[in-house]
């Protein structure tokens, strides 16, 4: 089989996306991309960045999962805060979505602690806050009826009260139990616990995100990848188009976006729907990757130019240093997982041992 795959790989050598031969690239870029020198801000400011990670090891009866997040603060010197935990989760079809929600909560809470305790001028997220809002509800499982009946103001107040006291870890397991949000599962419906957890984690994530967006003038979301194509309307992402056909420092024109009308939130619906996002693409250094930047407020051109200059001060090879460092620090490798399992004395078979006989 491998030989046939090698042959197919050779046939695909040099494969790239197709652009119509009649396409006038210059006219496509005109008024949308602008080569411009990006300087460095002379202002004094503090800035932070954060990222999260998760990994899992599958066993015959369960999954050994690790989740973590870190924020790095620079206010003249480097400081760090982090949060992490280990989970034992049974086999469910939505495991990655569940862990992604857990990771997001840890990441957001590190950010919230940074914004509240360190009063930084700017906080950089890896990813898209707008994208998180437009995909707020889980897709992997239907919301259990018991939880749906109890999504009321008392549940919100409980989350907010506990969040005001405890700024780390997951709040929803204790709230789930104290509010009796889960009926004892029947033997034929053993997934109900983790279905409840998935939706409660999404609720907790939205509540923490609401708290963070009270500092929205400090928030900068930065993405190295994006599937959006609303700038050039090709069948490839705009960021890929720009990476291929531009090489110099520069940026696109600024677009303003809102959360989709069909997005719905269990709490703070009017607030989230009222947000305006400033969105643009930028290359900080010649021949380096294009980045997508989102600001969760309506920023002027002058605001955008100043933020770009401030990001550029703290960038290496065209990418924010603190974001890169946070990613490298927080990533949970397979080797880390083996070390964690050894410390935890986890020895259950994975069934891979049988395959190696």
C-alpha positions in Angstrom: 0.0 0.0 0.0 2.8 2.4 0.9 4.3 2.1 -2.6 1.0 3.3 -4.2 0.8 6.2 -1.7 4.4 7.2 -2.6 3.4 7.2 -6.3 0.4 9.4 -5.6 2.6 11.8 -3.5 5.0 12.1 -6.5 2.0 12.9 -8.7 0.9 15.6 -6.3 4.4 17.2 -6.2 4.2 20.9 -6.6 0.4 20.9 -6.1 -1.0 24.3 -5.3 -4.4 25.9 -5.5 -5.4 27.0 -9.0 -6.0 30.6 -10.0 -7.7 31.2 -13.3 -5.1 32.1 -15.9 -7.2 35.1 -17.0 -7.3 36.5 -13.4 -5.9 40.0 -13.1 -4.2 39.7 -9.7 -3.2 43.4 -9.7 -6.7 44.6 -10.1 -7.8 42.1 -7.4 -5.3 43.6 -5.0 -6.0 47.2 -5.9 -7.7 49.2 -3.1 -7.7 46.0 -0.9 -3.9 45.6 -0.2 -1.5 48.4 0.4 2.3 48.0 0.7 3.4 50.3 3.4 6.3 50.6 5.8 5.3 49.6 9.4 7.3 51.4 12.0 7.6 50.7 15.7 5.8 52.6 18.3 7.8 54.8 20.7 5.2 54.7 23.4 5.6 53.0 26.7 3.0 50.2 27.2 2.5 46.8 28.8 1.3 43.9 26.8 0.4 40.2 27.4 -0.4 37.1 25.3 -1.9 33.7 26.0 -2.5 30.3 24.5 -3.9 26.9 25.5 -3.3 23.3 24.6 -4.7 19.8 25.2 -3.7 16.3 24.5 -5.2 12.9 25.1 -4.2 9.2 25.3 -6.9 6.7 24.4 -7.2 3.5 26.5 -9.6 0.6 26.1 -12.1 1.9 28.7 -11.3 5.6 29.0 -9.2 8.6 27.8 -6.4 10.2 29.8 -6.6 13.9 29.0 -4.4 16.9 29.9 -5.4 20.5 29.4 -3.5 23.7 30.1 -3.1 27.4 29.4 -0.6 30.2 30.0 -0.5 33.9 29.8 2.8 35.8 29.5 3.0 39.4 30.6 5.6 42.0 29.6 5.7 45.2 31.6 9.4 45.8 31.6 10.0 42.2 32.6 8.5 38.8 31.7 5.9 37.3 34.1 3.8 34.2 33.7 0.5 32.8 35.0 -0.8 29.4 34.1 -3.6 26.9 34.8 -4.0 23.2 34.0 -5.6 19.9 35.0 -5.9 16.2 34.1 -9.2 14.5 33.3 -10.4 11.0 33.0 -13.1 11.0 30.3 -14.9 8.0 28.8 -15.2 7.4 25.1 -17.6 10.0 23.6 -17.9 11.1 20.0 -17.4 14.7 20.9 -14.2 14.3 23.0 -12.1 16.9 21.0 -14.9 19.5 21.2 -15.2 18.9 25.0 -11.5 19.3 25.5 -11.4 22.3 23.2 -14.0 24.0 25.4 -12.1 23.1 28.6 -8.9 24.5 27.1 -10.8 27.7 26.1 -12.0 28.2 29.6 -8.5 27.9 31.1 -7.1 30.2 28.4 -9.8 32.8 29.0 -9.4 32.7 32.7 -5.7 33.2 32.5 -6.5 36.2 30.3 -9.0 37.6 32.7 -6.6 37.3 35.6 -4.0 39.1 33.5 -6.3 41.9 32.6 -7.6 42.3 36.2 -4.5 41.7 38.3 -1.8 43.2 36.0 -3.8 46.0 34.3 -1.9 45.5 31.0 -2.6 47.9 28.2 -3.1 45.1 25.6 -3.8 41.4 25.6 -3.2 39.2 22.5 -5.3 36.1 21.8 -4.2 33.4 19.4 -7.3 32.9 17.3 -10.6 34.7 16.6 -12.9 36.0 19.3 -15.5 36.7 16.6 -15.2 33.1 15.5 -15.7 31.9 19.0 -18.9 33.9 19.3 -20.2 32.7 16.0 -19.7 29.1 17.1 -20.7 29.4 20.7 -23.0 26.3 20.9 -21.7 22.8 20.8 -22.2 20.7 17.7 -21.3 17.3 19.0 -24.3 16.7 21.3 -27.8 17.9 21.9 -28.5 19.9 25.0 -30.0 17.7 27.7 -33.6 18.8 28.6 -32.8 19.1 32.3 -30.1 21.7 31.6 -32.3 23.5 29.0 -35.0 23.9 31.6 -32.5 25.5 34.1 -30.7 28.1 31.9 -32.1 31.0 33.9 -30.9 34.1 35.8 -30.2 32.1 39.0 -27.7 29.9 37.1 -26.0 33.0 35.6 -25.7 34.7 39.0 -24.2 31.5 40.5 -21.5 31.4 37.7 -20.8 35.1 38.1 -20.6 34.9 41.9 -18.2 32.0 41.8 -16.1 33.6 39.1 -15.7 36.7 41.3 -14.1 34.5 44.0 -12.3 31.7 42.0 -10.3 32.8 38.9 -9.0 29.4 37.9 -10.2 25.9 36.9 -13.6 24.8 35.9 -16.6 26.1 37.8 -19.4 24.2 36.1 -18.9 20.7 37.8 -19.7 22.1 41.2 -22.6 24.2 39.8 -23.9 21.2 38.0 -24.0 19.2 41.2 -25.3 21.9 43.5 -28.1 22.8 41.0 -28.8 19.1 40.3 -28.6 19.7 36.6 -28.1 16.1 35.7 -30.5 13.2 36.3 -28.8 9.9 37.0 -28.0 8.4 33.6 -29.7 5.2 32.5 -27.4 2.4 31.5 -28.4 2.9 27.8 -27.7 6.6 28.0 -24.3 6.8 29.7 -23.2 9.8 27.7 -25.6 12.2 29.4 -23.0 13.3 32.0 -20.5 14.5 29.3 -23.3 15.9 27.1 -24.2 18.1 30.1 -20.6 18.9 30.7 -20.1 19.9 27.1 -23.0 22.4 27.2 -22.2 23.7 30.6 -18.6 24.3 29.6 -19.9 26.3 26.6 -22.0 28.4 29.0 -19.1 29.0 31.3 -16.9 30.0 28.3 -19.5 32.5 27.2 -19.7 34.0 30.7 -16.0 34.4 31.0 -15.8 35.9 27.5 -18.4 38.5 28.5 -16.2 39.5 31.4 -13.1 39.7 29.2 -14.9 41.9 26.7 -15.5 44.5 29.3 -11.8 45.2 28.6 -12.4 45.0 24.8 -10.3 48.1 24.0 -7.3 46.1 25.2 -8.0 42.9 23.2 -6.2 42.0 20.1 -7.0 38.7 18.3 -4.3 37.4 15.9 -4.6 34.4 13.6 -2.0 32.8 11.3 -4.7 30.9 9.5 -8.3 31.7 8.5 -10.9 30.2 6.2 -12.6 33.5 5.5 -12.7 34.6 1.8 -15.1 37.6 2.0 -12.3 40.0 0.8 -11.4 38.4 -2.6 -14.3 35.9 -2.9 -12.0 33.2 -4.3 -12.5 29.5 -3.4 -9.4 29.8 -1.2 -9.0 31.7 2.0 -8.1 35.4 1.7 -5.0 34.9 3.9 -3.7 32.3 1.4 -4.3 34.6 -1.5 -2.4 37.4 0.2 0.5 35.1 1.2 0.9 34.0 -2.4 0.5 37.3 -4.2 2.0 39.9 -1.8 5.5 39.9 -0.3 6.1 43.4 1.2 5.1 44.9 4.6 1.6 46.2 4.4 -2.1 45.7 5.2 -5.5 45.4 3.7 -8.2 47.9 4.1 -10.3 47.8 7.3 -13.6 45.9 7.4 -16.2 46.1 10.2 -18.1 43.0 11.1 -20.7 41.8 13.6 -21.8 38.5 14.9 -24.1 36.6 12.6 -27.8 37.4 13.1 -28.6 33.7 13.5 -26.2 33.3 16.3 -27.9 32.9 19.7 -26.6 33.0 23.2 -28.1 31.7 26.5 -26.9 34.9 28.2 -25.8 38.4 27.1 -27.4 38.0 23.7 -28.0 41.7 23.2 -24.5 42.6 24.3 -22.8 40.1 21.9 -25.0 41.1 19.0 -24.2 44.8 19.5 -20.4 44.3 19.2 -18.6 45.6 16.2 -15.3 44.0 15.2 -12.5 45.7 13.3 -10.9 43.2 10.9 -7.9 43.5 8.7 -4.8 41.5 7.4 -1.3 42.7 7.9 2.3 41.6 7.2 4.7 42.9 9.7 7.9 42.0 7.9 8.8 41.5 4.2 8.4 37.9 3.0 6.9 36.7 6.2 3.4 35.4 6.8 0.3 37.5 6.6 -1.7 37.7 9.9 -5.4 38.3 10.4 -6.1 40.8 13.2 -9.5 41.4 15.0 -10.3 44.1 17.4 -13.6 43.7 19.3 -14.6 47.4 18.8 -14.9 49.9 16.1 -11.4 51.2 15.7 -10.3 54.2 13.5 -7.5 54.0 11.0 -5.3 55.9 13.4 -6.1 53.4 16.2 -5.3 50.5 13.9 -2.0 52.0 12.7 -0.9 52.6 16.3 -1.8 49.1 17.4 0.2 47.6 14.4 3.2 49.6 15.4 2.9 48.4 19.0 2.6 44.8 17.9 5.6 45.3 15.6 7.8 46.4 18.5 7.3 43.0 20.2 7.5 40.9 17.1 10.3 38.6 15.8 10.3 37.3 12.2 7.0 38.9 11.6 5.1 37.3 14.4 4.4 38.6 18.0 7.1 37.2 20.3 4.9 36.7 23.3 2.3 34.7 21.4 5.0 32.5 20.0 6.5 32.0 23.4 3.1 31.2 25.0 2.4 28.6 22.3 5.8 26.9 22.8 5.5 26.9 26.5 2.0 25.5 26.8 2.0 22.8 24.1 1.4 19.4 25.7 3.4 16.8 23.6 3.0 13.1 23.4 6.2 12.8 25.4 4.7 15.0 28.1 1.7 12.6 28.1 3.9 9.6 28.7 5.6 11.3 31.6 2.3 12.3 33.1 0.9 8.8 32.8 4.1 7.4 34.4 3.7 9.8 37.3 0.0 9.0 37.7 0.8 5.2 37.4 -1.5 4.7 34.5 -0.7 1.3 32.9 -4.0 0.2 31.3 -3.6 -1.4 27.8 -4.4 0.7 24.8 -4.8 -2.3 22.5 -1.8 -1.1 20.5 0.2 -3.7 22.4 -1.9 -6.4 20.7 -1.1 -5.0 17.3 2.6 -5.2 17.9 2.6 -8.9 18.7 
